[in-house]
Amino acid sequence: MRAFYAVSAKPNYILTSLQHVEEQAIVNVASECLGFFVSYENDEQAEHLLNAIRQHDNPNVYLRAIVLLHNSELKPNYIRERFDCVFTEDEFTEVQLADLQSKFGKLNSWIAKIPNNDNTLSDASLRFRALRLMASRNARCTPNATIYDKRGFEYSLLRPLFSESDGSVEKVLAFLQSQQLVKDEFVKKAHFCPHCDSAFLNFKETCPDCSSDNLERDELIHHFKCGHTDVINKFIYNNRLKCPKCEDDLKHIGVDYDKPSTVSTCLECKRTFQDPEVKADCFACHRSSSSDDLTLRTMSAFSVSAIGANAARFGLDALFTSILQTDLKLYSSAEIKQFVIVEKARIERYKKSETSLAVIHFANLEALFDTLGRKTEQVFKEISAVFKSIFRESDLITAKNESLYAVIMTETSTQNAKLAIERLDDAIKGLFEGSLDFTLQVNTEITNIIEVDDLDVVIDEFISAEG
């Protein structure tokens, strides 16, 4: 039976079940295919395969487009939006396939541009995977109504990333919004049980005295001429309305009388009142709550911000690199390597000066987002200012990645380079002392440039020594 397969320019890969496929085989298939097609008559089996793909940690797998082919009734919105496309098997033709090839091609181009993206790349953070899933599709993530989640709503695109329906999606979106990686847009407000957070509530009007909902409601009649007001039953006489006080016939509402409000009578304790107490019975935990005690929550739609789009492509710490590029000129790796060759030749010829290479690694840079939130960008700007104050215009800086930098310090001995790096370390630590509950871990190494044969080897050995 066709359970799961990948559409590819090469022969189709037919996988009967994800449980029977080696982990690396799935990665290899994903890296070569246009997208995944899931075809199952049973919705639970289709959902299982969808979740297995989305919960993979390699972006070549979890970011791929997934199409549902089915032969049952129209799927509700929350199901349709979990997949990239939904078709019945009867309506799916080569025309649709050609359209999808174009659509998936754009998505796969986005995936291919992820830095260092190969079959070993792992996105361990659920927050980061959620951001990348949204950004790769430029998607507006909206809350869809569903009866299968006790909160009554789900963010369908992101739901398959999570193994449990425990509110984790909402927590991740709240975190991304707090970091300004996504922006929110009001959709609606909704009430939830204050005890278990369920949205499935039965609202009822109850007696303020005995809390019974066995109430009878009557309209009040107000006779304009004599001013008498009473329940409508007191005005009914021989199938017409007649004032019990002055006995005038009431023929025209708005002319002879009006209906100012209603009154309720409790059939249990016989009390009459105008304002019943509204309560809500929860279908999940079976507790009753007053309407004032219910949790009122804003349901928002989310879309990726400009900062979020950059972070999704390059990593949560790429913001620092972009700030450095603005404040200081960053040279490409190729330019730095060429300069190393030229500088070594110059020094060896004249033997009058010394140039040093400094490798700087901010080992926990990404953790700044978790700790500092919206302050992160300002802190990055302050760190960039420290760079600018320590290094001279004649020094050349390159970014190996978002947290690893190499600096060629021209006409600088290793001893003086160490002093400069110590000042850099002290200045950065000073930014965090007192006011910020965080310590940025700065690891460095100084090498005489004459000893540098291959810049990449020097950096790789430095990273290996750290680990």
Secondary structure, DSSP 4 states (H G I P E B T S, - for coil): ---EEEE-SSSPEEES-GGGS-HHHHHHHHHH-SEEEEE-SSHHHHHHHHHHHHT-S-HHHHTS-EEEEE-SSPPPHHHHTTSSEEEETTT--HHHHHHHHHHHHHHHHHHHTSTT-STT-----HHHHHHHHHHHHT--B-EEE-SSSTTSEEETTTGGG-SS-SSHHHHHHHHHHHTTSEEEEEEEEEEE-TTT----EEEEEE-TTT----EEEEEEEEETTT--EEEGGGTEETTEEB-TTT--B--SBTTTEE---EEEEETTT--EESSPEEEEEETTT--EEEGGGSEEEEEEEEEE-HHHHHHHHH-TTHHHHHHHHHHSPEEPHHHHHHHHHHHHHHHHHH-S---EEEEEEETTSTHHHHHHGGGHHHHHHHHHHHHHHHS-TT-EEEEEETTEEEEEETT--HHHHHHHHHHHHHHHHHHHTTT-S----EEEEEEEGGG-S-HHHHHHHHHHHH-
